Amino acid sequence: MNRKWWGWGDPDRHDEIESHPELFEFLKKQLALPEGAHYPLVEATHVKLPEGQLSSEFLAALGRACGGGSVSTEPLLRLTHSAGMGYRDLLRLRRGALPDCVDAVVRPSSEDEVKSVIALCETASVQVIPYGGGSSVVGSFDVVRKEGQGVISLDIGLMNRMISLDVGSLVATFQAGISGPDLESQLGSKGLTLGHFPQSFEYSTLGGWIATRGAGSSSNIYGKIEDMVISLHVATPMGIVESLAVPKSAAGPDLRQLFLGSEGTLGVVTQASVAVHVAPASRRFSSYLFRSFEEGTSCVRELLQRGLHNSTLRLSDRNETTSFYHSRGETVALSSKMKEAVGLWLVSRKGLSFEGGSLLIAISEGHPDQVSADVRELKAACGAHHGFSLGASPAEAWLKSRFDQPYLRDSLIDHGIMVDTLETATIWSNVLRLHDAVTSAISAELGKRGRSALVMCHLSHTYLTGSSLYFTYMAAQEPGNELEQWMAAKEAASRAIVSNGGTITHHHGVGSDHSKWMINEDGELGLDALAALKLALDPKGIMNPGKLLPPMEAKSG
């Protein structure tokens, strides 16, 4: 997949903040941005990479091992395969200052070639960092090498075929390197869908979704990726692990779930069978404005616990709703509807405001009769919680632009704005407390550093028992201390999450950014058990070291 080396996605696709003038003015005011701030990139040719640690003989052996693929030491490929798409990654890329870099990019074309490459690396104690679409935002591609040790990036992007489709069972089997658009295109031609649409959809792969336990925006009806996987093939240093393709089993612990979320630390997912769905025959969009995030949260919880089948329920807090309001110029239909249908009556009679309320975006899809019933149920519940209908336009606008936001992030960074995201999840009774704690922690930490913060949040994936919370935070960068500023905010947010009953990650994964917090998730005995599994499958510790469980790797080594 062709992509920018310094930012998100298609090199010919951009979304400049200047094209959103009202939003830009809002951010300037909120963040106290200096006028004219703009930070140019270094040229890719000026980025200095360390000398490779692999001998010509070993590179030739890699070439023979993946005869149908390729091996490259080309500098730009090494650069792009040594960082993900997190804010920290982008800062380092833009400065031309990666701490380290893979020595070669290896692109096998089959499971047998993956097996051969890993076996060769295991014999030579060369590290293997699996790579799908490169969209990780949690440090999954950081190079953490021992002195003198070689490191390769194992890119599975050539493994992008549908292997089989069992329409009667609604089970499709793919090579793990297939991208989101290619996967959906092949299913769509048969009237089917997987239903997994993360924001990284255009630049992520099935194997990456599995490795990180990803979630898509339609997870309310289709589930997260761990709910979709029927069976897996995983290439480990000790050989191929295969799980049986059955819907459920009581035959001991589920091997599939052990590899889901393993982030390449146990092996490389080479293929997967997944449960697919008949493409929805009907889709309806709804949007509601509540007086407060608390009132909206109560409504969403009630909807889930009453069994509503919306594919998407996305509730924004006050700050995110305000930001949405200031970006409305790009959606004329929303602006007109607000001015003409809502206007002063909405503000004065209903006590509602885009600059103080909470916006709910809902999408219902499936059989037309079920969709109609869901829309009626949604309307009744929102009305009971004083939600005011804004019609379809805000939800339609969100769906249309849902894959565009990372492009806007690139422009914000160009203008000296720190912008990052993080996510967590908790039970319903703790949602508001966790929301307030994380918001306050980020704001206070950045305030101590002399920066005004804009912290926004929405409920993005909702369940019978609770919800995820997805935060976006911004502040004017500290010139010369950009990484330290980010690290301080990230640390404050993470500490607030684990201190207030949240998981350190709901769907972004662990990588190197969150590994120190895993003790809060699983406890010492649980981490010992995971380390023992790694030792059994990867005794030399060559698979993506420094990610997920670095303290346990050190203990087992």
Protein Blocks (a to p, Z undefined) as FASTA:
>chain_A
ZZdfkbghjfkbccdfklmmmlmmmmmmmnopaehiacddddfklpccdddfbdfklmmm
mmmmmmmlccdfbfklmmmmmccfbfklmmmmmnopafbdcfbdcddfbfklmmmmmmmm
mmnopacdddfklpacghpmbccddehiacddddfklmmccfbdcfknopacddfkbcfk
lmmmmmmmnopaehiacfklmmccfklmmmnopadfklmmnopfklmpmbdcdddfkbcc
dddddfbdcehjafklmmgonlopnbccfbdcdddddddfbdcddddddfbfklmmmmmm
mmmmnopabfbdcdddfklmmmmmmmmmmmmklmmmmmmmnmmmlmmmnopafklpccdd
dddedjfklmmmmmmmmmmmmmmnopacebjmlmmmmmmmmmmmmmmmmmmmmnopacdd
ddddddfklmmmmmmmmmmmmmmmmmmnopacddddddfbdcfkbccddddddddddehi
lmmmmmmmmmmmmmmmmmnopafbfklonmlmlmmmmmmmnommlmmmmmmmmmmmmmno
pgoghihjlmlmmmmZZ
